[in-house]
Amino acid sequence: NLLLILEDKMINKTRNYLIGSIIVLLIISLSLSLTKLTFLESLKIVFGSIFALFLPGFVIVHLFFKKADLIEKITLSFALSIAIVPLTIFYLNIVGIKINIINSILTIIGIILIVFIIRKLIKLKHLKK
């Protein structure tokens, strides 16, 4: 019962961080739209940057470095994303897959899905023990 209460508090805390992050990103997009960019272009830049430069690394960091501080997680997330995404796209290009926006988005989604699958397999392995 105590575990469920702690898990619920953690979910609420994560939800609050997520909502706050989205609000901050929207404010950044709105401020960028005050320049020559349109609001849609600024949304693409801000959310695309987070999607390509942060999210894949964050998912990997969340899988392997659970005890790291928030600053360490953020730093490692950017570093891993900057390393893994271009290398994956580079090697896919060598295999023969052309580099374009659709393939890049699908590659990033694939990286995230592979990490989620690994995470689920690890959880199933721990449940069986």
C-alpha positions in Angstrom: 0.0 0.0 0.0 2.8 2.4 0.9 4.5 1.5 -2.4 1.4 2.5 -4.3 1.3 5.8 -2.5 4.9 6.5 -3.3 4.5 5.5 -6.9 1.4 7.8 -7.2 3.4 10.8 -5.7 6.2 10.1 -8.2 3.8 10.0 -11.1 2.3 13.3 -10.0 5.8 14.8 -9.6 6.8 13.6 -13.1 3.6 15.0 -14.6 4.2 18.4 -13.0 7.7 18.4 -14.4 6.4 17.5 -17.8 3.7 20.2 -17.8 6.2 22.8 -16.6 8.7 21.8 -19.3 6.0 22.1 -22.0 5.0 25.5 -20.8 8.6 26.7 -20.8 9.1 25.3 -24.3 5.9 27.1 -25.5 7.2 30.4 -24.0 10.5 29.9 -25.8 8.6 29.2 -29.0 6.5 32.3 -28.5 9.5 34.5 -27.9 11.2 33.1 -31.0 8.1 33.9 -33.0 8.6 37.6 -32.2 11.6 37.4 -34.6 11.3 36.8 -38.3 10.2 33.2 -37.6 6.5 32.3 -37.6 5.1 30.6 -34.5 4.9 27.3 -36.3 8.6 27.5 -37.4 9.6 28.3 -33.8 7.6 25.4 -32.5 9.4 23.1 -35.0 12.8 24.4 -33.9 12.2 24.1 -30.2 10.4 20.8 -30.1 12.5 19.3 -32.8 15.6 20.2 -30.9 14.3 18.6 -27.8 13.2 15.5 -29.8 16.6 15.1 -31.5 19.1 16.5 -29.0 17.6 15.4 -25.7 14.9 12.8 -25.7 16.8 9.7 -27.0 19.6 10.3 -24.5 17.2 11.0 -21.7 15.5 7.6 -22.3 18.8 5.9 -22.3 20.0 7.7 -19.1 16.7 6.8 -17.4 17.4 3.2 -18.2 21.0 2.9 -17.1 21.7 5.8 -14.6 18.7 5.7 -12.2 20.7 7.1 -9.2 22.2 10.1 -11.0 21.3 13.7 -10.1 19.0 15.8 -12.3 21.9 17.9 -13.6 23.9 14.7 -14.4 20.8 13.2 -16.2 20.3 16.3 -18.3 24.0 16.6 -19.2 24.3 12.9 -20.1 21.0 13.1 -22.0 22.4 15.8 -24.3 25.7 14.0 -24.7 24.2 10.6 -25.5 21.7 12.1 -27.9 24.4 14.1 -29.7 26.5 10.9 -30.0 23.9 8.2 -30.7 21.5 9.9 -33.1 24.1 11.1 -35.7 26.0 7.8 -35.5 22.8 5.8 -36.1 21.8 7.9 -39.0 25.3 7.8 -40.4 25.4 4.0 -40.3 21.9 3.7 -41.7 23.1 5.9 -44.6 26.0 3.5 -45.2 23.6 0.6 -45.3 21.6 2.5 -48.0 18.9 4.3 -46.2 18.8 7.9 -47.4 19.0 10.8 -45.0 15.9 12.8 -44.9 13.5 14.2 -42.3 11.2 11.2 -42.2 13.9 8.7 -41.9 15.6 10.8 -39.2 12.4 11.0 -37.2 11.8 7.3 -37.6 15.3 6.6 -36.5 14.9 8.6 -33.3 11.6 6.9 -32.6 13.3 3.5 -33.2 16.0 4.3 -30.8 13.5 5.3 -28.1 11.4 2.2 -28.8 14.4 -0.1 -28.6 15.3 1.4 -25.2 11.7 0.9 -24.0 11.7 -2.7 -25.1 15.0 -3.3 -23.3 13.5 -1.6 -20.2 10.4 -3.9 -20.3 12.6 -7.0 -20.8 14.7 -6.0 -17.7 11.5 -5.5 -15.7 10.2 -8.9 -16.8 13.5 -10.5 -15.8 13.4 -8.9 -12.4 9.7 -10.0 -11.9 10.5 -13.6 -12.7 13.2 -13.6 -9.9 
